């Protein structure tokens, strides 16, 4: 897994040469020395990154510290990470990554929007402040 925005040793940063074989294991160990923030991670396997991210192997990594907590921003259930991705499906409701080779170069737009991996995301909310951490992932070849 490759993380964006965090400084870490190469062996913990998801370089393709450290790819985990099917059924294998890899223990990532690192100390976060960066500022608090919303970071993201994704598959970084050579030639498989796009399809793996498209199928959901990506997400947000929330890092907090005392400085970030000081302003009293909403926390707990009111601190909501929202990951937006679009998806395409075929007639049998199977996920379709690329329909045409040109999409690999110019991108594509899926027919359905997913939020946090769900097609019909609903956020139950109360009349109070929320902190929304928004990210949109686009799969590339």
Secondary structure by P-SEA (a helix, b strand, c coil): cccccccccccccccccccccccbbbbbbbbbcccbbbbbbbbbccccaaaaaaaccbbbbbbbccccccccccccccbbbbbbbbbccccccccccccccccccbbbbbcccccccccccccccccbbbbbbbbbbbbcc
